[in-house]
Amino acid sequence: MANDNIYISVAGEATAEITEKKSRFIANILHVETESEAAAFIDKIKKQHYNARHNVYAYILSNGVKKYTDDGEPSKTAGLPILEMMEKQGITDVVCVVTRYFGGTLLGTGGLVRAYTEAAKEGVSAAGVVTMTKCELMELRVPYPNLGSVEYLLKSIGANCEDKNYAQDITLTVSIECEKADRLLTGIKNDFANAVQVYPKGQVYR
């Protein structure tokens, strides 16, 4: 990644399908952040399409891990083209499984590369591409009278309130881009002194 604070991924889960000489190529794609998440998705798709001749997959993670399989197709004609397509588009934290139902006509190595690449591209298009930004996650304990002012501050700086829990005080779970975090903390300190308590919860991508 060119910038450790930003990377590109798919927005969510999607399915797309193409047909090539009567063979069906069904791409299933998902945003994942760990190998275990990728493996679980691959297993799910394989179970859904247990009777297909091939369930080819590739995934690439933002920590640099990459993996692919041709699942019985000729070497480097299926999984590798999917992986290379992802790399060319600059997307990561993504897994793609392309299921092939054989249509009776051999496609040749070039045809297979084109078909698997095109199916995966359609999957990416269906899922949509998003920019993921590293954020500070924090919990704010806010007295009820201060809620409106705190929410105004969050909005003005560009923080996102992900959860709100009402108890003796109000607990807000907030994410904010790392480069804006100091501005938020300074604003809270200046505007509310010790009335609003801040508890850091680590860093996440949003």
C-alpha positions, 0 to 999 in steps of 0.5 A: 500500500502506498499509504498505510492509513488508506487502502481500497477494498470492496464494499461488501458481499456480491455475486456476479455471473458470466457465461462462456461457451455454455460454461457458467462462471459465478463469482462470489466476493466479500470484504474480509480482514483475516485468513480465517474469514476468507477460509470461512467464506470459501467453505460456504461457497464450496458447500453451496456449489458442491456439485460444480466442477471447479471452485476457484478462489483467490484472496489478498489481505492488507497485511500482505498475505496472498493465496490462490488455487486453480482447483483442478483447472490448468496451472495459473489459468484460474486463481492466479488471474483473479489475484492479478486482477485484484492487484491491478485494481489495487484492492485488498482485504478481499476474497473471490470465489469463482465457481465454474459449471462446465458447459461441455466445450473446452476453452483453452488456457487463454479462454480460461484466463479471460473467463475467470478474470472477467467473472471476478471483475464483474464480482468486484463491480457488483460489490462496489469499491470503497476507500478504507481509512485508518481511524481511532476508535474511542468511547465517550461518556457524556452527561445528558445535558452535554449530548447536543453539544458533543454531537455538534462537535463530532459532526463539525470535525467529521467523527462518526458515532457508531453506537449510542448507549443510554445509562446513567450517562450516555456512552458514545462509540466514536470513530475518527480518522487518525489525523483528526483525532487530536483535534477532537480530543482538544475540542472535548477538553476545551469545551467540556473539561472533565465532564466528558470522559474519553476511553481509547479503544484502539485503531480500526479501518472504516 
